[in-house]
Amino acid sequence: MGITLNEVTDFLTANAEDPDVDKYLQSITDRAVTKGIDSWKENNLEDLLQERRKEEGDPLLKQSEELTKLSGDLQKKEFVLSLREKAIALAIEKEIPLDMAIHYVGHDEDQTAKNIDELQGQLQKIGLRIRNEMLKGSTPQTGVGPEETKETVQSVMKRKRFL
C-alpha cells in the first residue's frame, strides 16, 4: 500500500505556504536542473569550446605555429650561413677571390664544393691561357674563349656582379 499521486498533489497544494515544504520542493527542482545542466555540459560543452577555439584561434596554437615558423627560418638562415662559410673556406684554400666564391654557393655543401671546384678550374684555364700568350710575346685577349666576345664576358660578369 503506497501513497498515490493524488494524495501527494493534495498534500503539496494544502501545504504550499509551508517554508519546509517549499525548501524540499526547491531542492528536488535544483537537483533535477543541476543534473540536466551537467548532462548538457557533458554532451555539448566540449564541442562548443572546440568550435569557439577554431573561430577565435587558440592563442597557444598560434604561438606554437609562429615559433615553429621562426625556428624553421632560423635553421634555414644558419644553413645558408654555413654554406657561405664553406664557400669562403674553400676559396681561401684554393686561392680564389672571396668576392667570386660567394656567388657560387649551392643548395648544399656538395654542390657548393663542386661549384667552387668548377670556378677554380675555369680560373686556372684563364690563368694558363694568359701565361701562354704572355710567353709567346702577344697581348692576352680579353675574352675567355675564342667563341666569346668582350661584350659576352662583360655581360656575364655584370650578371654575376663582378663589374
Secondary structure, DSSP 8 states (H G I E B T S, - for coil): ----HHHHHHHHHHTTT-HHHHHHHHHHHHHHHHHHHHHHIIIIIHHHHHHHHHHH--HHHHHHHHHHHHHHHHHHHHHHHHHHHHHHHHHHHTT--HHHHGGG--SSHHHHHHHHHHHHHHHHHHHHHHHHHHHHTS---SSSSTT--HHHHHHHHHHTT--
